[in-house]
Amino acid sequence: MTDIFVTNDDGYNSAGFVPLIKELSKDFLVTAVVPDRGRSWISKAVTTKQKLTLKKITKDGVEMFVLDGTPADCVQIGLYDVADTRPKMVISGINIGLNIGHARTLSSGTIGAAMEAAIDGVRAIAASLSIPMSYKDNTDFYHPKSYPLFEHAAQITAKVTSIMMNKTFHDYDLLSLNIPFDATVDTALEVTTPFKAPYGRLFHKKNGTYTHSTPPIRYTNMKERTDLKTLSQGKISLTPISLSLTPKSSLKEIEHILNEQW
């Protein structure tokens, strides 16, 4: 029986993965299917025209399945071929770095996995941890020695999972959980909306080729109750996300225009 299905977009070696599974396993029966390598920035891409291979491994005492596919592939194969029962919830993460704002939300493989679960009718949480600049250059986030950096985030994710597990809502499909680096289960949490701003230039040309480099998030012009503002205040951000892609007001407005002019 599976209560919780877990995946990520940073691969099975990510230091945020094993701590999350161990924390969730204290209260739930967990099944994990995870990419065999980092698959960031691919949203909910699904592999086609390529055969995928699944293998079962044990890493640091945790059993998991490793797939040479995308996070969304992991969810699809996990739900239909690995989990022995339909899970109550899918948890994706813990991502190495934040996934805030509408631009990054729509690009994230971590959130993409949660979207894939939601499309298939399973509620999901995508969890991400803020990483200070001082840690980014001298920390190996793919080594077990970095597990302790994710322990509090794992506890926070498990707490949110326990609270939301059996709650019923009709207007959201997944939750994006963004956690300050120093947060604990006692840190204040605020329900937020994604801030809206372009990330700016993503590709930089040199010697006739282009290289991807994401500009840092700018903590300016922050609106209240956005994920950006909440995190700047040291609070945990929890953003409900709906997969309903059509705004009701525009639907009526466009319908009215076309009824008159078509």
Secondary structure, DSSP 8 states (H G I E B T S, - for coil): --SEEEE-SS-TT-TTHHHHHHHHTTTS-EEEEEESS--TT-TT----SS---EEEEEETTEEEEEESS-HHHHHHHIIIII-SS--SEEEEEEEES---HHHHHHH-HHHHHHHHHHHTT--EEEEEE---HHHHTT--TTSGGGGGGGHHHHHHHHHHHHHHTT---SS-SEEEEEE-TT--TTS-EEE-B---------EEEETTEEEE--------S--TTBHHHHHHTT-EEEEEE----S-HHHHHHHHHHHHHH-
